[in-house]
Amino acid sequence: MILMVATTMAYGQGFTAHVGTVPGAYNFWFHAPAPLTTDEGEVAATDISNSHYPLLIFLHGRSLCGNNLAKVKRYGAIDAVARGRSIDCFIMAPQNPGGSWNPHKIMKIVDWAIKNYNVDTTRIYVYGMSLGGYGTIDLAATYPDRIAAAMALCGGGSVKDLSGLSKLPLWIVHGTADRAVPVSASDRVVEAIKATGDDSRLIYTRMPGIDHGRPARIFYMGQTYDWLFSHSLLDPGREVNRDFVITAEMLQNAYQDLGRNFEPDYDE
């Protein structure tokens, strides 16, 4: 019999790896905002602060699946923080060993964070790309009353019932030149939302000529987090914030304020 022992491992920028921490759920990276992080980069105890912070869930694509958590650092939330993007919230970056993302397994680790840290439960967000875009859609559709806002990049939907997506602010981005996940996958999600009779909380950015990898730059843009964090479960009518746009030019200049040029290490 193999005994699974829960282990944790510190990583720079306040990220800690959790393996076997939550039975029946995913292994994950966890990040605490600056006031809850020691000088050595280790997550400090919750009782040093009475402040509550949002929680952001990052769901990776198929290329990062497996049992090596280090792969999840390649692009997305962890890499954005490492490159200087300030994201003032708790961050969870689970690793999918393979197959579709399971919304219930994701929510198990969210509940772990709520139990152990001062998470603002009215401000839980999820974003992801490709397979993670599918996971984002599936999680938001399954738990629309727990997710304050979601952003799905070049993905689609796997769960049968997508009607819950009409209840929360959702931004879908997909390029028409995507050869890995055709834009029709997002089109079908949009059609399902429209079929509910209420697409008032949906933003759909269908980007002509954009391929599968380019939307990864969105993880590094400051306005991505401004948009997500502008929503709360307490907002009257849970209206979507339409003060933001994403254009091809913005993707080209995604790192300008970070003072460097680089390409996310993304492949599918």
PEVENNOR-V261627 format. One record per residue. N is the residue number from 1. PHI is phi in degrees with one decimal (* if undefined). Layout:
BEGIN
n=N phi=PHI
n=N phi=PHI
END
This chain:
BEGIN
n=1 phi=*
n=2 phi=-93.4
n=3 phi=-96.9
n=4 phi=-86.5
n=5 phi=-107.9
n=6 phi=-68.5
n=7 phi=-133.2
n=8 phi=-129.6
n=9 phi=-147.2
n=10 phi=-79.0
n=11 phi=-137.8
n=12 phi=-57.3
n=13 phi=61.9
n=14 phi=78.7
n=15 phi=-93.4
n=16 phi=-125.2
n=17 phi=-86.2
n=18 phi=-120.9
n=19 phi=-117.9
n=20 phi=74.8
n=21 phi=-68.5
n=22 phi=-116.1
n=23 phi=-57.9
n=24 phi=74.0
n=25 phi=-129.3
n=26 phi=-84.1
n=27 phi=-71.2
n=28 phi=-158.5
n=29 phi=-92.8
n=30 phi=-130.9
n=31 phi=-125.1
n=32 phi=-104.2
n=33 phi=-62.9
n=34 phi=-48.3
n=35 phi=-62.8
n=36 phi=-105.8
n=37 phi=-119.8
n=38 phi=-76.0
n=39 phi=-61.5
n=40 phi=-83.1
n=41 phi=87.5
n=42 phi=-92.0
n=43 phi=-68.5
n=44 phi=-89.4
n=45 phi=-67.3
n=46 phi=-64.1
n=47 phi=-73.9
n=48 phi=-81.9
n=49 phi=-145.7
n=50 phi=-98.1
n=51 phi=-74.3
n=52 phi=-107.9
n=53 phi=-123.6
n=54 phi=-63.7
n=55 phi=-123.6
n=56 phi=-113.0
n=57 phi=-107.2
n=58 phi=-106.3
n=59 phi=-114.4
n=60 phi=-81.4
n=61 phi=-90.6
n=62 phi=-61.1
n=63 phi=-65.8
n=64 phi=-100.7
n=65 phi=-67.0
n=66 phi=140.4
n=67 phi=-123.4
n=68 phi=-110.8
n=69 phi=-59.7
n=70 phi=-58.6
n=71 phi=-61.5
n=72 phi=-69.8
n=73 phi=-80.5
n=74 phi=-67.0
n=75 phi=-151.6
n=76 phi=95.0
n=77 phi=-59.9
n=78 phi=-65.2
n=79 phi=-66.7
n=80 phi=-61.8
n=81 phi=-65.0
n=82 phi=-61.7
n=83 phi=-90.2
n=84 phi=110.2
n=85 phi=-75.1
n=86 phi=-82.5
n=87 phi=-126.3
n=88 phi=-84.7
n=89 phi=-166.8
n=90 phi=-73.8
n=91 phi=-128.5
n=92 phi=-118.1
n=93 phi=-127.6
n=94 phi=-74.6
n=95 phi=-114.4
n=96 phi=-87.2
n=97 phi=-69.1
n=98 phi=155.5
n=99 phi=86.0
n=100 phi=-68.9
n=101 phi=-66.2
n=102 phi=-102.3
n=103 phi=-56.5
n=104 phi=-71.4
n=105 phi=-68.6
n=106 phi=-63.9
n=107 phi=-67.7
n=108 phi=-62.6
n=109 phi=-76.7
n=110 phi=-62.7
n=111 phi=-63.7
n=112 phi=-61.3
n=113 phi=-64.0
n=114 phi=-64.2
n=115 phi=-69.2
n=116 phi=-103.5
n=117 phi=-137.3
n=118 phi=-81.1
n=119 phi=-81.7
n=120 phi=-78.3
n=121 phi=-71.0
n=122 phi=-89.2
n=123 phi=-135.9
n=124 phi=-108.2
n=125 phi=-126.4
n=126 phi=-140.2
n=127 phi=-145.7
n=128 phi=-169.3
n=129 phi=-131.0
n=130 phi=60.6
n=131 phi=-57.7
n=132 phi=-70.1
n=133 phi=-68.4
n=134 phi=-60.9
n=135 phi=-61.7
n=136 phi=-62.9
n=137 phi=-60.4
n=138 phi=-66.6
n=139 phi=-67.0
n=140 phi=-65.5
n=141 phi=-69.2
n=142 phi=-81.4
n=143 phi=-128.4
n=144 phi=-65.4
n=145 phi=-88.2
n=146 phi=-116.6
n=147 phi=-97.9
n=148 phi=-74.7
n=149 phi=-164.9
n=150 phi=-142.1
n=151 phi=-133.8
n=152 phi=-113.5
n=153 phi=-107.6
n=154 phi=38.6
n=155 phi=-125.2
n=156 phi=-172.7
n=157 phi=-136.7
n=158 phi=-110.0
n=159 phi=-70.0
n=160 phi=-70.0
n=161 phi=-102.6
n=162 phi=-101.5
n=163 phi=-63.2
n=164 phi=-63.9
n=165 phi=-64.9
n=166 phi=-74.3
n=167 phi=-92.1
n=168 phi=-134.2
n=169 phi=-62.6
n=170 phi=-138.0
n=171 phi=-116.4
n=172 phi=-108.9
n=173 phi=-125.3
n=174 phi=-154.4
n=175 phi=-88.7
n=176 phi=-73.7
n=177 phi=-98.3
n=178 phi=-72.8
n=179 phi=-98.9
n=180 phi=-86.3
n=181 phi=-128.5
n=182 phi=-61.1
n=183 phi=-59.9
n=184 phi=-61.9
n=185 phi=-65.5
n=186 phi=-74.1
n=187 phi=-56.1
n=188 phi=-65.8
n=189 phi=-64.3
n=190 phi=-61.9
n=191 phi=-61.8
n=192 phi=-66.3
n=193 phi=-67.4
n=194 phi=-61.8
n=195 phi=-65.5
n=196 phi=-75.2
n=197 phi=88.7
n=198 phi=-143.8
n=199 phi=-111.8
n=200 phi=-68.8
n=201 phi=-104.3
n=202 phi=-102.7
n=203 phi=-119.0
n=204 phi=-122.6
n=205 phi=-104.3
n=206 phi=-99.2
n=207 phi=-100.3
n=208 phi=-61.0
n=209 phi=77.2
n=210 phi=-89.0
n=211 phi=-88.8
n=212 phi=-74.9
n=213 phi=-82.5
n=214 phi=-59.1
n=215 phi=-60.7
n=216 phi=-57.7
n=217 phi=-63.1
n=218 phi=-62.3
n=219 phi=-63.9
n=220 phi=-102.7
n=221 phi=-88.2
n=222 phi=-59.3
n=223 phi=-69.6
n=224 phi=-57.2
n=225 phi=-78.7
n=226 phi=-60.8
n=227 phi=-67.9
n=228 phi=-57.3
n=229 phi=-72.9
n=230 phi=-79.3
n=231 phi=-111.9
n=232 phi=-147.5
n=233 phi=-63.4
n=234 phi=-87.6
n=235 phi=-63.4
n=236 phi=-57.6
n=237 phi=69.8
n=238 phi=49.1
n=239 phi=-66.4
n=240 phi=-85.4
n=241 phi=-83.8
n=242 phi=-105.1
n=243 phi=-82.9
n=244 phi=-120.7
n=245 phi=-134.8
n=246 phi=-127.2
n=247 phi=-122.8
n=248 phi=-60.7
n=249 phi=-64.9
n=250 phi=-64.2
n=251 phi=-64.2
n=252 phi=-61.9
n=253 phi=-107.0
n=254 phi=-60.2
n=255 phi=-107.0
n=256 phi=-55.5
n=257 phi=-77.1
n=258 phi=-88.2
n=259 phi=73.6
n=260 phi=-156.0
n=261 phi=-114.9
n=262 phi=-161.5
n=263 phi=-117.7
n=264 phi=-53.9
n=265 phi=-78.8
n=266 phi=-109.6
n=267 phi=-146.3
n=268 phi=-120.9
END
